[in-house]
Amino acid sequence: MSDDLPVTKAPPADTAPSAATRDVRLPDAILADVPVVDTAAIDPPVTDLPGTAAAVPDEVGTEEVDTRPLDELLDELYHGQERISQVDIYRRAVAAELPAQLLSRLNAVPQGEYAVDELADLLGGSAG
């Protein structure tokens, strides 16, 4: 029960905490109740890292992708076929070494089987 008694004198000098382990009190200004405001959404971007708004110029050049290789591949694939799965189309497009822009369009199509006109609608082209 001696643990319940309040300490009325300092511990012996050999057990006193060193200066490095003593509690240090922060200034009251730091501890004051000040509302915290997240300004990240309203501050202008200050970095030019890739993928940030500051790294993308106002006029982004979007070159038109030549879709003829994809059209030719789809004509070949759908010859005599009514529906083909997205996985098979993508696999054949990779094997045909289509440009990355066309592969990314095909990869964005949800998995499933598609008729040529359905696929053309999803890819933003025309079936023909």
HUGI-V20822 format. One record per helix or strand of 2 or more residues. SS is the DSSP state (H for helix, E for strand). FROM is the first residue (numbers start at 1). LEN is the number of residues. If there is no record, write none. Layout:
ss=SS from=FROM len=LEN
ss=SS from=FROM len=LEN
This chain:
ss=H from=2 len=3
ss=H from=13 len=3
ss=H from=28 len=4
ss=H from=53 len=3
ss=H from=68 len=11
ss=E from=84 len=2
ss=H from=86 len=10
ss=H from=100 len=9
ss=E from=113 len=2
ss=H from=116 len=8
